[in-house]
Amino acid sequence: MASSDDYIESYRAKVYKGDELVGVYYSLSGQIFIPEPDRITIRINGLEAGHEYTVKVYAVNAYGKESKRPLETKIST
């Protein structure tokens, strides 16, 4: 999980094709819900078929500050 020392308000997923940023997607952290969900889903759409992308997910605090180390994975479409 992408994390931060501060209260996590949301998560920000940045999607790259090579070195090019192709999209930014958001989700609330779930800490505002009772009960808090076990899993957070960020829907990523609009990607081209037949390509590999890198997704970096950052925890974001109430001031918009991102976590220093994102959760990172590669996906193929």
C-alpha positions as CSV (number, residue, x, y, z in Angstrom):
1,M,0.0,0.0,0.0
2,A,1.2,3.5,-0.8
3,S,1.4,5.3,2.6
4,S,2.3,8.5,4.3
5,D,3.0,9.5,7.9
6,D,0.0,11.9,7.7
7,Y,-3.7,11.3,7.6
8,I,-4.4,9.8,4.1
9,E,-7.2,11.7,2.4
10,S,-7.0,10.1,-1.0
11,Y,-4.9,8.1,-3.4
12,R,-3.5,9.4,-6.7
13,A,-2.6,7.0,-9.5
14,K,-0.3,8.3,-12.2
15,V,-0.2,6.3,-15.4
16,Y,2.9,6.4,-17.7
17,K,3.5,5.0,-21.2
18,G,7.3,4.9,-21.2
19,D,8.3,8.3,-19.7
20,E,5.1,10.0,-20.8
21,L,2.4,10.8,-18.2
22,V,-0.9,9.7,-19.9
23,G,-3.3,10.0,-17.1
24,V,-4.0,10.8,-13.4
25,Y,-6.7,9.1,-11.5
26,Y,-8.0,9.6,-7.9
27,S,-9.9,7.8,-5.2
28,L,-10.8,8.8,-1.6
29,S,-8.9,6.8,1.0
30,G,-11.9,5.1,2.6
31,Q,-11.0,6.5,6.0
32,I,-14.1,8.7,5.9
33,F,-16.4,5.6,5.6
34,I,-17.8,3.6,8.4
35,P,-16.9,0.8,8.3
36,E,-13.6,1.5,6.4
37,P,-13.4,-0.6,3.3
38,D,-10.8,-3.4,3.1
39,R,-9.8,-2.4,-0.5
40,I,-9.7,0.8,-2.5
41,T,-10.3,0.7,-6.3
42,I,-9.1,3.3,-8.7
43,R,-10.7,2.9,-12.2
44,I,-8.3,3.5,-15.0
45,N,-9.7,4.0,-18.4
46,G,-8.9,5.4,-21.8
47,L,-5.7,3.4,-22.3
48,E,-4.7,2.2,-25.8
49,A,-4.8,-1.5,-26.4
50,G,-1.5,-3.4,-27.0
51,H,0.7,-1.2,-24.8
52,E,2.5,-1.6,-21.5
53,Y,2.0,1.1,-18.9
54,T,3.5,1.9,-15.5
55,V,1.1,2.8,-12.7
56,K,2.4,4.7,-9.6
57,V,0.0,5.1,-6.7
58,Y,0.6,7.8,-4.1
59,A,-1.0,8.3,-0.7
60,V,-2.1,12.0,-0.5
61,N,-2.7,14.0,2.7
62,A,-5.2,16.8,3.2
63,Y,-2.7,19.4,1.9
64,G,-2.1,17.5,-1.4
65,K,1.3,16.3,-0.3
66,E,2.1,12.9,-1.9
67,S,3.9,10.0,-0.3
68,K,7.6,9.8,-1.1
69,R,7.6,6.2,-2.3
70,P,4.6,5.1,-4.5
71,L,3.3,1.7,-5.0
72,E,4.4,0.9,-8.5
73,T,3.3,-1.8,-11.0
74,K,3.3,-2.5,-14.8
75,I,0.2,-3.4,-16.7
76,S,-0.5,-4.4,-20.2
77,T,-3.6,-3.7,-22.2
